Amino acid sequence: MDWMAWTLPTAAFFGSIALVLVSMTVWELRSPCVERKGFLPISTTRGDRLFIGLLGSAYFHLLVVGVTDWSTWIASVLSLVWLFAVMRWG
Amino acid sequence: MNKIVNNKAWWLVLPVFLLVAFSAILPMMTVVNYSVQDIFDQSTRFFVGTDWYKQVLRDPRLHDSLGRQFIFSACVLLIEIPLGIAIALTMPTKGRWASFCLIVMAIPLLIPWNVVGTIWQIFGRADIGLLGWTLNKLGLSYNYASNTMDAWVTVLVMDVWHWTSLVALLCYSGLRAIPDVYYQAARIDRASSWAVFRYIQLPKMKSVLLIAVMLRFMDSFMIYTEPFVLTGGGPGNATTFLSQTLTKMAVGQFDLGPAAAFSLVYFLIILLVSWVFYTAMTHSDKNR
């Protein structure tokens, strides 16, 4: 795996993504989700909301890194809040 | 009817998943790893956090080529989609002419990208090219190598020439799938040809149009070979699109870290726009 030039932060990042995907699969098997409409303008399934949450988080990070001089952690905290809000009320 | 859910079917997806993992997911992960490091060689690399992203996102070259890229893709969609629909509507539906038209329409799609670039490069030349020579003889000053507007128009016309057939063929297949009863009902109602188009043909073509818009957006957003061969990104940087800026960075300057960060930003833009297109087009059906 040396060719992939792993670092601890990226390994942790992909590890958590994999963990989220596995947990979502288990959750789906235990209680299959029903499409619903929350504050997002479209009706979504749980997987849709996760995708929207993650994509939004990526853009939060790009925005903070590209436009401001804030710490990346601020973007990460904002992303977690956004991810939670989308998953819960989206 | 009760739908039988059998999750064991997911095992059948496993080979595809492995293939995609090998060809897309692992390389993508590597790009992410590269984007946070300064790499000199395999054993000498330093973690730099989000520095490359900061550098790339504030790079005026990226802003300029991103702007050009959006304008180019918007022009491509605005020209090719209506033109493709119009061609599909006028194509004969049966007989020898139908086959002939289908073959003629398919020809540009079979030509490799670099050959298309070369064809247009020669075609547009003022000294030996039919197009360039004719335009100049008609008194129109045309030189795609030195005039920005000419270069843009040539790249656009080349893309329209190359890819409108795809939209037309997709729309044609969509049109052929409409049962005749719809047209009969329209005739009974004395619907105008505009009404037939607006309320029968267009809604029925929606799924193929979705594919056409997505394919044309993604392809035009990633365009590299044709403008590279035709104009080399010039005059100046006038036709340097995102992929060419990225290639210069990754292959020309061998700045792997910034190029990796750039690739991921590029990927996220394509992902977002494609998702928005897809969702907008699929959900407008559901909400009706």
Interface residues (C-beta under 8 A of the other chain):
Chain A: D2 W3 M4 A5 W6 T7 P9 T10 F13 F14 L29 I42 S43 F51 L55 A58 Y59 H61 L62 V65 G66 V67 T72
Chain B: N7 L26 M29 T30 V32 N33 Y34 V36 Q37 I39 Q42 R45 F47 G49 T50 Y53 K54 L57 R58 V265 L268 L271 L272 W275 T279 H283 K286
